[in-house]
Amino acid sequence: MARKQKYINREISWLSFNERVLQEASDTKVPLLERLRFVGIFSNNMDEFFKVRYAKIQRISQGKIPGKSRHEIREAKRLLKQITEIAIAQQEKMRRVRRKIIEKLRDHGIFIINEKELTAAQGDFVHNYFLEKVSPRLFTVILNDLPEFPIIKDSSVYLAVKMHRPDGENIYGLVEIPSDDLGRFVVLPGRGDRHYIMLLEDVIRYNLDEIFNLFEYENIEAHIIKISRDAQFDEDTDNTKSILEKVEFYLRQRQKGEPVRLIYDRDIADDTLAFLMRKMGIDEYDSLIPGGRIHNHRDFMDFPDLGKRELLYEQLDPLPIRDFSLRGSILKQIQEKDRLLYAPYHNYKYVIKFLREAALDPRVKNIKITIYRLAKNSQIANSLINAAKNGKNVTVQIELRARFDEARNIQYAEMFKQEGIHLVFGFPDMKVHSKICIIDREDEEGNIRHYGFISTGNFNEKTAKIYTDYTLFTANQEVLRDVSRVFDFFDRPYRIPKYKHILVSPHYMRRRFNSLVNEQIKLAKQGKPSLIRLKMNSLSDTRMIDKLYVASQSGVPVRLIVRGINRLIPGVKGMSENIEAISIVDKYLEHPRAFIFGPPGKEKVFMGSADWMPRNLDRRVEVVTPVYDAQAKREIIDTFEISWADNQKARIFNAAQDNQYRRTKGKPVRSQFAIYAYYKNQLEKK
């Protein structure tokens, strides 16, 4: 008898998540320009997957990670092949979807044209644009006689050029597309209600003779290529180096990382592809993805809207929080009761106002905050600097190893240091992923009172417009004393604090979550009502999955809302028949982590930064807080239930990983819009 499968492979589950993103791009009910942006999100996700996850599996398959058995190496090779097959199929589907979207855009007067479709007037415009804007920014390399292939940027697009000369010689060149400086899309002069857009590489194709005319070629061809490099962070064991020095060294090395994926135009000549692969050192371990004429579809996230609001989602303006005014003192209102912000439904300005008020209040003495990802021009950072200028003691724990934001975080760290802000860089073997802030304020009697907030998401006002996240503002002194102990741990990691309320990894969080699940198991075995409701980004920790299987087998109903990776297999008789699991992909990126234990009326509610993954529970500093305020608890429970009722954008998890839409009887529920309506109704009932 075949052994029952207990877990979905993590990488296959992630690819299934990205397939859900591609479903949004395919959905004809989604506005056209939003569909195009989902194409960009899919592409960006795939880039990161290959640079991180695929790269790690590749290392295992090549025997480059110590301690791996022959079986693990064989399994890694098998998995690489499976991933490549899925990626090629998804890439081909994405190309078909993108073509259909572009065709449909023509019905709305938007035309994406190439260098062969220009009118004479458009050709003059493109030629002048090339001379004035593009040519000064071009980097062009002739490859034939170079002893080493030049370092090409990770995930940037290049034109691979082949010139055939009369003497029979082929000359190969490489042109970097300067989209970082100019953007990927060039808006050409329109005609009436028609809008014309050209990709930057096609502008260059139209002007190839301006670049290469000195070679006197008979014909010239140019095809797009893109490389993804291994972005794995190799821990430097040199204890004489600071974390800052190690990260700066890693960033310099990243652009030289081993290539793990080459995407190329399937129309490229065989000899050109072979030449490039030989020069770049691409071998059989690397993933070769044939594509179409267009690569780096992530740039479609920034496709111009051209004033076509009807081709975008309806704009939902952020709402104020009921009984929480931006005009009065934020700190005074928090002292009265806890307040819950649910972005982007609520206005993120409450977070900014909290820090700005703290920066100016003469009674505020200390501000401490953890930083993982900041916006490019961060109001959070400006408020912290303003506080330091006003004589506050400001401590910033900034995680320099936040993947793909390392350079920005180093820049902010240098800026903070110049302003006299105390910086904490965390631990050599452990990232700080918690989202916490605490301030100390002296009251009228001279006593210090704490105020703070705990969040499920980054303190980033840009992503707060597109990521759904809870932020709990509180003046609960017992909870905030625990939060203060987390900052003490940053300064004195040799002393592990004891926490009375909050759940902190890597110390006590796993144990506490196990205890909370056990409470529900005990109730079920006693024949009493029990229930577990969890919402998170990823569920991959097999020990926690096994605990949920035990809960299911004990009769505990388990409801899971997991956006991305989910290794748990629900609905299997004898293992998980009491577990249901869905994923929601829609207008906003679902990002909150909420944990609800107990049946209606007896719930224990928690929220915070941790997913149920081994790294979050065992190898990172994470903070999850209990929610004691009755109104805040009610909102988390209600919004979970609205999400659970979704029958428009929810997909069902199963062993087949086929992303079936969940369809239930009754009225249609599209949870993200229903949650906005829920909060809007709260305001109208005042």
C-alpha positions as CSV (number, residue, x, y, z in Angstrom):
1,M,0.0,0.0,0.0
2,A,1.4,3.4,-1.0
3,R,2.4,5.6,1.9
4,K,0.2,8.6,2.4
5,Q,1.7,11.9,1.3
6,K,2.0,14.2,4.3
7,Y,3.5,17.4,2.8
8,I,3.7,19.4,-0.5
9,N,7.2,20.2,-1.6
10,R,8.0,23.7,-0.6
11,E,9.2,24.8,-4.1
12,I,6.3,23.2,-5.9
13,S,3.9,25.0,-3.5
14,W,5.6,28.3,-4.2
15,L,5.3,27.8,-8.0
16,S,1.6,27.0,-7.4
17,F,1.3,30.4,-5.6
18,N,2.8,32.1,-8.6
19,E,0.4,30.3,-10.8
20,R,-2.4,32.0,-8.8
21,V,-0.8,35.4,-9.6
22,L,-0.9,34.3,-13.3
23,Q,-4.5,33.4,-12.9
24,E,-5.2,37.1,-12.0
25,A,-3.4,38.1,-15.2
26,S,-5.6,35.7,-17.1
27,D,-8.9,36.7,-15.5
28,T,-11.0,38.7,-18.0
29,K,-12.9,40.3,-15.1
30,V,-9.8,42.0,-13.9
31,P,-9.2,45.5,-15.5
32,L,-6.8,45.3,-18.4
33,L,-4.0,47.4,-17.1
34,E,-4.2,45.6,-13.7
35,R,-3.9,42.3,-15.6
36,L,-0.7,43.6,-17.3
37,R,0.6,44.5,-13.9
38,F,-0.1,41.0,-12.6
39,V,2.1,39.8,-15.5
40,G,4.8,42.0,-14.0
41,I,4.3,40.7,-10.5
42,F,4.5,37.1,-11.8
43,S,7.8,37.8,-13.6
44,N,9.3,39.6,-10.6
45,N,8.3,36.7,-8.3
46,M,9.9,34.2,-10.7
47,D,13.1,36.2,-10.8
48,E,13.4,36.1,-7.0
49,F,12.5,32.5,-6.9
50,F,15.4,31.5,-9.2
51,K,17.9,33.8,-7.5
52,V,17.2,32.4,-4.1
53,R,15.3,29.1,-3.9
54,Y,16.4,27.5,-7.3
55,A,20.0,28.7,-6.5
56,K,20.0,26.8,-3.2
57,I,18.7,23.6,-4.7
58,Q,21.3,23.9,-7.5
59,R,24.0,24.2,-4.9
60,I,22.8,21.0,-3.2
61,S,22.6,19.2,-6.6
62,Q,26.2,20.1,-7.3
63,G,27.4,18.9,-3.8
64,K,28.4,22.5,-2.8
65,I,26.5,22.4,0.6
66,P,28.3,20.3,3.2
67,G,26.5,17.5,5.0
68,K,24.0,16.6,2.2
69,S,23.6,12.9,1.5
70,R,23.8,11.2,-1.9
71,H,20.0,10.8,-1.7
72,E,19.5,14.5,-1.1
73,I,21.8,15.4,-4.0
74,R,19.8,13.0,-6.3
75,E,16.5,14.5,-5.1
76,A,17.8,18.0,-5.7
77,K,18.7,17.1,-9.3
78,R,15.2,15.6,-9.8
79,L,13.6,18.7,-8.3
80,L,15.6,21.1,-10.5
81,K,14.3,19.3,-13.6
82,Q,10.7,19.4,-12.3
83,I,11.0,23.1,-11.5
84,T,12.4,23.9,-14.9
85,E,9.5,22.1,-16.6
86,I,6.9,23.9,-14.6
87,A,8.7,27.3,-15.1
88,I,8.9,26.8,-18.9
89,A,5.1,25.9,-19.0
90,Q,4.3,28.9,-16.8
91,Q,6.5,31.2,-18.9
92,E,4.8,30.1,-22.0
93,K,1.3,30.7,-20.5
94,M,2.4,34.1,-19.3
95,R,3.5,35.0,-22.9
96,R,0.1,33.9,-24.2
97,V,-1.7,35.9,-21.6
98,R,0.5,39.0,-22.2
99,R,-0.2,38.8,-26.0
100,K,-4.0,38.6,-25.4
101,I,-3.8,41.6,-23.1
102,I,-1.8,43.6,-25.6
103,E,-4.3,42.7,-28.3
104,K,-7.2,43.7,-26.1
105,L,-5.5,47.1,-25.3
106,R,-5.9,48.0,-28.9
107,D,-9.7,48.1,-28.5
108,H,-9.0,50.9,-26.0
109,G,-6.7,52.9,-28.2
110,I,-3.4,51.6,-26.7
111,F,-0.9,50.2,-29.2
112,I,2.4,48.7,-28.2
113,I,4.5,48.8,-31.4
114,N,8.0,47.7,-32.4
115,E,10.7,49.2,-34.6
116,K,9.1,47.7,-37.8
117,E,5.7,49.4,-37.3
118,L,6.7,53.0,-37.1
119,T,5.4,55.7,-39.3
120,A,7.9,58.2,-40.8
121,A,7.0,60.8,-38.2
122,Q,7.2,58.3,-35.3
123,G,10.6,57.1,-36.8
124,D,11.9,60.6,-36.6
125,F,10.7,60.9,-33.0
126,V,12.3,57.6,-32.0
127,H,15.6,58.5,-33.7
128,N,15.8,61.8,-31.9
129,Y,14.9,60.2,-28.6
130,F,17.7,57.7,-29.1
131,L,20.3,60.4,-29.8
132,E,19.2,62.7,-26.9
133,K,18.2,60.2,-24.2
134,V,19.4,56.7,-24.9
135,S,22.7,56.9,-26.6
136,P,24.5,58.8,-23.8
137,R,23.5,56.0,-21.4
138,L,24.4,53.0,-23.5
139,F,27.0,50.5,-22.6
140,T,28.0,48.3,-25.6
141,V,30.6,45.6,-25.6
142,I,32.1,43.6,-28.5
143,L,32.6,40.0,-27.2
144,N,34.7,38.2,-29.8
145,D,38.2,38.9,-28.4
146,L,37.4,39.5,-24.8
147,P,39.3,37.0,-22.6
148,E,36.4,37.0,-20.0
149,F,32.7,37.6,-20.5
150,P,31.8,41.0,-19.0
151,I,29.8,41.0,-15.8
152,I,26.2,41.5,-16.8
153,K,23.7,42.7,-14.2
154,D,21.4,40.3,-12.5
155,S,17.9,40.3,-14.0
156,S,18.6,43.2,-16.3
157,V,17.8,42.8,-20.0
158,Y,20.4,43.0,-22.8
159,L,20.4,42.8,-26.6
160,A,22.6,40.1,-27.9
161,V,23.8,41.3,-31.2
162,K,25.2,39.3,-34.1
163,M,26.7,41.1,-37.2
164,H,27.6,39.1,-40.3
165,R,30.4,40.6,-42.3
166,P,31.1,40.1,-46.1
167,D,34.2,38.1,-45.2
168,G,32.0,35.5,-43.4
169,E,33.1,36.5,-39.9
170,N,30.4,36.9,-37.2
171,I,30.9,39.7,-34.7
172,Y,29.0,39.4,-31.4
173,G,28.1,42.3,-29.2
174,L,26.1,43.0,-26.1
175,V,24.0,46.2,-25.4
176,E,22.7,46.9,-22.0
177,I,19.1,48.3,-21.9
178,P,19.3,51.4,-19.7
179,S,15.7,50.9,-18.3
180,D,16.8,51.8,-14.8
181,D,17.5,55.3,-15.9
182,L,14.8,55.8,-18.6
183,G,12.1,53.3,-17.8
184,R,11.1,50.5,-20.1
185,F,8.3,52.2,-22.0
186,V,8.6,55.2,-24.4
187,V,5.3,57.0,-25.0
188,L,5.3,58.2,-28.6
189,P,3.2,61.1,-29.9
190,G,-0.4,60.1,-30.1
191,R,-2.9,60.5,-33.0
192,G,-6.3,61.5,-31.8
193,D,-7.5,59.0,-29.2
194,R,-4.7,56.6,-30.1
195,H,-1.8,56.1,-27.7
196,Y,1.5,54.5,-29.0
197,I,4.1,52.9,-26.7
198,M,7.4,51.4,-27.6
199,L,9.7,49.3,-25.5
200,L,13.1,50.8,-24.9
201,E,14.9,47.8,-26.5
202,D,12.9,48.4,-29.7
203,V,14.0,52.0,-29.7
204,I,17.6,50.6,-29.7
205,R,16.9,48.0,-32.4
206,Y,15.6,50.8,-34.6
207,N,18.9,52.6,-34.2
208,L,21.4,49.7,-34.3
209,D,23.1,51.2,-37.3
210,E,23.9,54.3,-35.2
211,I,25.8,52.1,-32.8
212,F,27.5,49.5,-35.1
213,N,27.9,51.2,-38.5
214,L,31.7,51.1,-38.3
215,F,31.7,47.3,-38.6
216,E,30.4,47.3,-42.2
217,Y,28.2,44.3,-41.7
218,E,25.9,42.7,-44.3
219,N,23.2,42.1,-41.9
220,I,22.6,42.5,-38.2
221,E,20.2,40.9,-35.7
222,A,19.5,41.5,-32.0
223,H,17.7,39.4,-29.5
224,I,16.9,39.9,-25.8
225,I,18.6,37.8,-23.1
226,K,18.4,38.0,-19.3
227,I,20.4,36.2,-16.6
228,S,19.4,35.4,-13.0
229,R,22.3,34.9,-10.6
230,D,22.6,33.1,-7.4
231,A,21.6,35.6,-4.7
232,Q,22.1,33.2,-1.7
233,F,23.9,34.9,1.2
234,D,26.9,32.9,2.2
235,E,27.6,33.6,5.9
236,D,31.1,34.9,6.4
237,T,32.5,33.2,9.5
238,D,35.2,35.8,10.0
239,N,34.3,37.2,13.5
240,T,36.6,40.2,13.0
241,K,34.2,41.7,10.5
242,S,31.0,43.5,11.4
243,I,27.7,42.6,9.9
244,L,27.9,45.9,7.9
245,E,31.2,44.9,6.4
246,K,30.0,41.4,5.6
247,V,26.8,42.7,3.8
248,E,28.8,45.3,1.9
249,F,31.2,42.6,0.7
250,Y,28.2,40.3,-0.2
251,L,26.6,43.1,-2.3
252,R,29.8,43.5,-4.3
253,Q,29.9,39.8,-4.9
254,R,26.2,39.4,-5.8
255,Q,26.7,40.7,-9.3
256,K,29.4,38.1,-9.8
257,G,27.2,35.2,-8.5
258,E,26.9,32.0,-10.5
259,P,24.2,32.2,-13.2
260,V,21.2,30.0,-12.4
261,R,18.8,30.9,-15.3
262,L,19.2,32.2,-18.8
263,I,16.1,33.4,-20.5
264,Y,16.5,34.1,-24.2
265,D,14.4,34.9,-27.3
266,R,13.5,31.5,-28.9
267,D,14.2,33.1,-32.3
268,I,17.9,33.7,-31.5
269,A,20.3,31.9,-33.9
270,D,21.7,28.7,-32.6
271,D,25.3,29.8,-33.1
272,T,24.6,33.0,-31.1
273,L,23.1,31.1,-28.2
274,A,25.9,28.6,-28.2
275,F,28.5,31.4,-28.3
276,L,26.9,33.2,-25.3
277,M,26.5,30.0,-23.2
278,R,30.1,29.1,-23.8
279,K,31.3,32.6,-22.9
280,M,29.1,32.8,-19.8
281,G,29.9,29.4,-18.5
282,I,26.3,28.2,-18.6
283,D,26.0,24.4,-18.1
284,E,23.5,21.6,-17.7
285,Y,22.8,22.6,-14.1
286,D,21.4,25.9,-15.1
287,S,17.9,26.5,-16.2
288,L,17.5,27.5,-19.8
289,I,14.1,29.2,-20.5
290,P,13.2,29.9,-24.1
291,G,10.9,32.9,-24.3
292,G,9.6,35.4,-26.8
293,R,10.8,38.8,-28.0
294,I,10.0,40.5,-24.6
295,H,11.7,39.7,-21.3
296,N,11.8,41.3,-17.9
297,H,8.0,41.4,-17.7
298,R,8.4,42.7,-14.2
299,D,8.6,46.2,-15.7
300,F,5.0,45.9,-16.7
301,M,4.2,46.7,-13.0
302,D,5.1,50.2,-14.0
303,F,3.2,50.3,-17.4
304,P,1.9,53.9,-17.9
305,D,-1.9,54.2,-17.4
306,L,-2.2,57.0,-20.0
307,G,-5.1,58.5,-18.1
308,K,-7.2,55.3,-18.7
309,R,-8.8,55.1,-15.2
310,E,-11.5,52.7,-16.6
311,L,-8.7,50.1,-17.2
312,L,-7.7,50.1,-13.5
313,Y,-9.3,49.0,-10.3
314,E,-11.7,51.3,-8.7
315,Q,-9.7,53.5,-6.4
316,L,-10.6,52.9,-2.7
317,D,-9.5,55.9,-0.7
318,P,-8.0,55.0,2.7
319,L,-10.5,55.4,5.5
320,P,-10.0,57.0,8.9
321,I,-10.1,54.7,12.0
322,R,-13.3,55.0,13.9
323,D,-13.0,57.2,17.0
324,F,-9.3,57.8,16.3
325,S,-8.6,61.3,15.0
326,L,-5.5,62.5,13.2
327,R,-6.1,66.0,14.4
328,G,-5.8,65.3,18.2
329,S,-2.9,63.8,20.1
330,I,-2.3,60.3,19.0
331,L,-0.7,59.3,22.3
332,K,-3.6,60.6,24.4
333,Q,-6.1,58.6,22.3
334,I,-4.0,55.5,22.5
335,Q,-3.8,55.9,26.3
336,E,-7.6,55.7,26.4
337,K,-7.7,52.4,24.5
338,D,-6.0,50.2,21.9
339,R,-6.6,51.0,18.2
340,L,-6.2,48.7,15.2
341,L,-5.1,49.9,11.8
342,Y,-5.7,47.6,8.9
343,A,-3.9,49.0,5.8
344,P,-4.6,49.8,3.1
345,Y,-8.2,50.0,4.1
346,H,-7.2,52.5,6.8
347,N,-5.0,55.5,6.3
348,Y,-1.4,54.8,7.1
349,K,-0.9,58.4,8.3
350,Y,-1.6,57.2,11.8
351,V,1.8,55.6,12.0
352,I,3.5,58.7,10.6
353,K,1.6,60.9,13.0
354,F,2.5,58.7,16.0
355,L,6.2,59.1,15.2
356,R,6.0,62.8,14.4
357,E,4.2,63.6,17.6
358,A,6.8,61.6,19.5
359,A,9.5,63.5,17.8
360,L,8.1,66.8,19.0
361,D,6.6,66.0,22.4
362,P,9.0,67.4,25.1
363,R,8.0,64.6,27.5
364,V,9.1,61.8,25.1
365,K,12.6,60.7,26.1
366,N,13.2,57.5,24.1
367,I,12.1,56.0,20.8
368,K,13.0,52.5,19.8
369,I,12.0,50.8,16.5
370,T,12.9,47.8,14.3
371,I,13.3,48.4,10.6
372,Y,13.2,45.7,7.9
373,R,12.2,47.5,4.7
374,L,11.7,51.2,4.3
375,A,10.3,53.2,1.4
376,K,12.7,55.0,-0.9
377,N,11.9,58.4,0.5
378,S,10.7,57.3,3.9
379,Q,8.6,59.5,6.1
380,I,9.3,57.0,8.9
381,A,13.1,57.7,8.6
382,N,12.5,61.4,8.5
383,S,10.4,61.3,11.7
384,L,13.2,59.4,13.5
385,I,15.8,61.8,12.3
386,N,13.6,64.7,13.4
387,A,13.3,63.1,16.9
388,A,17.1,62.8,17.2
389,K,17.4,66.5,16.2
390,N,15.0,67.3,19.0
391,G,17.2,65.6,21.6
392,K,15.4,62.3,21.9
393,N,17.3,59.1,22.4
394,V,16.5,57.1,19.3
395,T,17.4,53.5,18.8
396,V,17.0,51.8,15.4
397,Q,17.4,48.1,15.0
398,I,17.9,47.9,11.2
399,E,18.2,44.5,9.4
400,L,20.9,45.0,6.9
401,R,20.3,41.5,5.4
402,A,16.7,42.2,4.3
403,R,17.0,40.4,0.9
404,F,17.2,42.8,-2.1
405,D,16.9,45.8,0.2
406,E,20.4,45.5,1.6
407,A,21.8,48.5,-0.2
408,R,19.0,50.8,0.7
409,N,19.2,49.7,4.4
410,I,22.9,50.4,4.4
411,Q,22.2,53.9,3.1
412,Y,19.6,54.5,5.8
413,A,22.0,53.2,8.4
414,E,24.6,55.7,7.4
415,M,22.1,58.5,7.4
416,F,20.9,57.5,10.9
417,K,24.4,57.3,12.2
418,Q,25.2,60.8,10.9
419,E,22.2,62.1,12.9
420,G,23.4,60.5,16.1
421,I,20.8,57.7,16.2
422,H,21.9,54.6,18.0
423,L,22.1,51.7,15.6
424,V,21.7,48.0,16.3
425,F,22.5,45.6,13.5
426,G,21.2,42.4,15.1
427,F,23.0,39.0,15.2
428,P,25.5,37.2,12.9
429,D,23.3,34.1,12.6
430,M,19.8,35.5,13.0
431,K,17.7,38.1,11.2
432,V,15.5,40.5,13.1
433,H,12.1,40.4,11.3
434,S,9.9,41.8,14.1
435,K,7.8,44.9,13.5
436,I,7.8,46.8,16.8
437,C,8.1,50.3,18.1
438,I,8.1,51.7,21.7
439,I,8.4,55.2,23.1
440,D,9.0,56.3,26.7
441,R,7.2,59.4,27.8
442,E,7.3,61.1,31.2
443,D,3.8,61.9,32.6
444,E,2.8,64.8,34.8
445,E,4.0,63.0,38.0
446,G,7.4,62.2,36.5
447,N,6.7,58.5,35.9
448,I,7.6,56.9,32.6
449,R,4.8,55.5,30.5
450,H,5.2,53.4,27.4
451,Y,3.3,53.8,24.1
452,G,3.9,51.7,21.0
453,F,2.7,49.7,18.1
454,I,3.2,46.1,16.9
455,S,2.6,45.3,13.2
456,T,2.4,42.4,10.8
457,G,4.1,44.4,8.1
458,N,7.0,46.6,7.3
459,F,7.0,50.3,8.3
460,N,6.8,51.3,4.7
461,E,4.2,53.9,3.6
462,K,4.6,52.9,-0.1
463,T,3.8,49.2,0.4
464,A,1.1,50.1,2.9
465,K,-1.0,51.1,-0.1
466,I,-0.9,47.6,-1.6
467,Y,-0.1,45.2,1.2
468,T,-2.8,44.3,3.7
469,D,-1.4,44.5,7.3
470,Y,-2.5,45.0,10.8
471,T,-0.9,47.5,13.1
472,L,-1.9,47.6,16.8
473,F,-1.4,50.8,18.7
474,T,-1.3,50.3,22.4
475,A,-0.5,51.8,25.8
476,N,-0.9,48.5,27.6
477,Q,2.1,48.8,30.0
478,E,2.4,45.0,30.6
479,V,2.6,44.2,26.9
480,L,5.0,47.1,26.2
481,R,7.3,46.1,29.1
482,D,7.7,42.8,27.2
483,V,8.4,44.7,24.0
484,S,11.0,46.7,25.8
485,R,12.7,43.5,26.9
486,V,13.0,42.6,23.2
487,F,15.1,45.7,22.7
488,D,17.1,44.8,25.8
489,F,17.8,41.5,24.2
490,F,19.3,43.2,21.1
491,D,21.8,45.0,23.4
492,R,22.5,42.0,25.6
493,P,21.9,38.8,23.6
494,Y,23.6,36.7,26.2
495,R,20.6,37.2,28.5
496,I,17.3,35.7,27.3
497,P,14.4,37.6,28.8
498,K,11.2,36.1,30.0
499,Y,8.0,37.4,28.5
500,K,4.6,37.4,30.2
501,H,2.4,38.3,27.2
502,I,4.1,38.5,23.8
503,L,5.3,35.5,21.8
504,V,9.0,35.9,20.8
505,S,11.0,33.7,18.5
506,P,13.4,32.0,18.6
507,H,12.9,31.6,22.4
508,Y,9.3,30.8,23.2
509,M,7.0,31.3,20.2
510,R,7.0,27.7,19.0
511,R,6.3,26.4,22.5
512,R,3.5,28.9,23.0
513,F,1.8,28.1,19.7
514,N,2.0,24.4,20.5
515,S,0.3,25.1,23.8
516,L,-2.5,27.0,22.2
517,V,-3.1,24.2,19.7
518,N,-3.0,21.7,22.6
519,E,-5.7,23.7,24.4
520,Q,-8.1,23.2,21.5
521,I,-7.2,19.5,21.2
522,K,-8.1,19.1,24.9
523,L,-11.4,20.8,24.4
524,A,-12.2,18.6,21.4
525,K,-11.4,15.4,23.3
526,Q,-13.7,16.6,26.1
527,G,-16.5,17.0,23.6
528,K,-16.5,20.8,24.0
529,P,-16.5,23.3,21.1
530,S,-13.1,24.0,19.6
531,L,-11.7,25.9,16.6
532,I,-8.4,27.1,15.2
533,R,-8.3,29.9,12.6
534,L,-5.0,31.0,11.1
535,K,-4.0,33.5,8.5
536,M,-0.5,33.9,7.3
537,N,1.8,34.2,4.3
538,S,3.5,30.8,4.4
539,L,3.0,27.5,6.2
540,S,5.9,25.2,5.8
541,D,7.1,24.1,9.2
542,T,6.4,20.4,9.3
543,R,6.4,20.2,13.1
544,M,3.6,22.8,13.3
545,I,1.8,21.1,10.4
546,D,2.0,17.8,12.3
547,K,0.5,19.5,15.3
548,L,-2.4,20.7,13.1
549,Y,-2.8,17.2,11.8
550,V,-3.1,16.0,15.4
551,A,-5.7,18.7,16.1
552,S,-7.7,17.6,13.0
553,Q,-7.6,13.9,14.1
554,S,-8.8,15.0,17.5
555,G,-11.8,16.7,16.0
556,V,-10.7,20.3,16.0
557,P,-12.0,22.3,13.0
558,V,-9.0,24.1,11.5
559,R,-9.4,26.9,9.0
560,L,-6.4,28.2,7.2
561,I,-5.9,31.3,4.9
562,V,-2.4,31.1,3.5
563,R,-1.3,33.4,0.7
564,G,1.8,31.7,-0.6
565,I,3.6,28.5,0.4
566,N,1.5,25.8,2.1
567,R,3.0,22.4,2.6
568,L,0.0,21.1,4.5
569,I,-2.5,18.9,2.6
570,P,-6.0,19.4,3.9
571,G,-9.0,17.2,3.6
572,V,-7.2,13.8,3.7
573,K,-9.2,11.1,5.5
574,G,-7.5,9.9,8.7
575,M,-5.0,12.8,8.6
576,S,-6.5,16.2,7.9
577,E,-10.2,15.8,7.2
578,N,-11.1,18.6,9.6
579,I,-8.7,21.1,7.9
580,E,-9.8,23.4,5.2
581,A,-7.4,25.8,3.5
582,I,-7.7,28.6,1.0
583,S,-5.5,31.3,-0.6
584,I,-6.7,34.7,-1.7
585,V,-5.0,36.6,-4.5
586,D,-6.6,39.9,-5.5
587,K,-6.1,43.6,-5.8
588,Y,-4.0,43.8,-2.7
589,L,-1.2,41.5,-1.5
590,E,-2.5,39.6,1.5
591,H,0.2,40.0,4.2
592,P,-1.2,39.9,7.7
593,R,-0.5,37.1,10.2
594,A,-3.4,36.5,12.6
595,F,-3.9,33.6,14.9
596,I,-7.3,32.9,16.5
597,F,-7.7,30.0,18.9
598,G,-11.1,29.0,20.4
599,P,-14.7,28.9,19.4
600,P,-16.9,32.0,19.0
601,G,-17.1,33.9,22.3
602,K,-14.0,32.3,23.7
603,E,-11.3,33.4,21.2
604,K,-7.7,34.1,22.1
605,V,-6.4,36.4,19.3
606,F,-2.8,37.1,18.3
607,M,-1.2,39.0,15.5
608,G,2.4,39.8,14.5
609,S,5.3,39.3,12.2
610,A,5.8,35.5,12.1
611,D,4.7,32.9,9.6
612,W,4.9,29.3,10.5
613,M,8.1,28.5,8.7
614,P,11.3,27.1,10.4
615,R,13.2,30.3,9.9
616,N,10.5,32.4,11.5
617,L,10.1,30.1,14.5
618,D,13.7,29.1,15.1
619,R,16.1,31.4,13.3
620,R,14.7,34.9,13.4
621,V,13.6,37.4,16.0
622,E,9.8,37.7,15.6
623,V,7.2,39.2,17.8
624,V,3.5,38.2,18.0
625,T,1.3,39.9,20.5
626,P,-2.0,38.9,22.1
627,V,-4.9,41.3,21.3
628,Y,-6.7,42.1,24.5
629,D,-8.9,45.1,23.4
630,A,-12.4,43.8,22.7
631,Q,-12.9,46.0,19.6
632,A,-9.6,45.2,18.1
633,K,-10.2,41.5,18.7
634,R,-13.6,41.8,17.1
635,E,-12.2,43.4,14.0
636,I,-9.5,40.7,13.5
637,I,-12.1,38.0,13.9
638,D,-14.6,39.7,11.6
639,T,-12.1,40.4,8.9
640,F,-10.9,36.8,9.1
641,E,-14.5,35.6,8.6
642,I,-15.0,38.0,5.7
643,S,-11.9,36.6,4.1
644,W,-13.0,33.0,4.9
645,A,-16.4,33.7,3.1
646,D,-14.6,34.8,-0.1
647,N,-16.1,32.9,-3.1
648,Q,-14.7,35.0,-5.9
649,K,-10.9,35.2,-5.3
650,A,-10.3,32.3,-2.9
651,R,-8.5,29.2,-4.3
652,I,-8.7,25.8,-2.5
653,F,-5.6,24.0,-1.4
654,N,-5.4,20.3,-2.2
655,A,-2.9,17.7,-3.0
656,A,-3.2,18.3,-6.8
657,Q,-2.1,22.0,-6.3
658,D,-4.5,22.9,-9.2
659,N,-5.7,26.2,-7.7
660,Q,-9.4,25.6,-8.1
661,Y,-11.6,28.6,-7.3
662,R,-13.7,28.2,-4.3
663,R,-17.4,28.6,-5.3
664,T,-20.0,28.6,-2.5
665,K,-23.7,29.1,-2.5
666,G,-25.2,32.5,-1.6
667,K,-24.3,36.0,-2.5
668,P,-20.9,36.7,-4.1
669,V,-18.2,37.8,-1.6
670,R,-15.0,39.4,-2.8
671,S,-13.3,39.8,0.6
672,Q,-11.0,42.7,0.0
673,F,-13.8,44.9,-1.2
674,A,-16.1,43.5,1.5
675,I,-13.6,44.4,4.2
676,Y,-13.4,48.0,2.9
677,A,-17.2,48.1,3.1
678,Y,-17.1,46.7,6.6
679,Y,-14.9,49.5,7.8
680,K,-16.8,52.1,5.8
681,N,-20.0,50.9,7.6
682,Q,-18.3,51.3,10.9
683,L,-17.8,55.0,10.2
684,E,-21.4,55.5,9.1
685,K,-22.7,53.9,12.3
686,K,-21.0,56.5,14.5
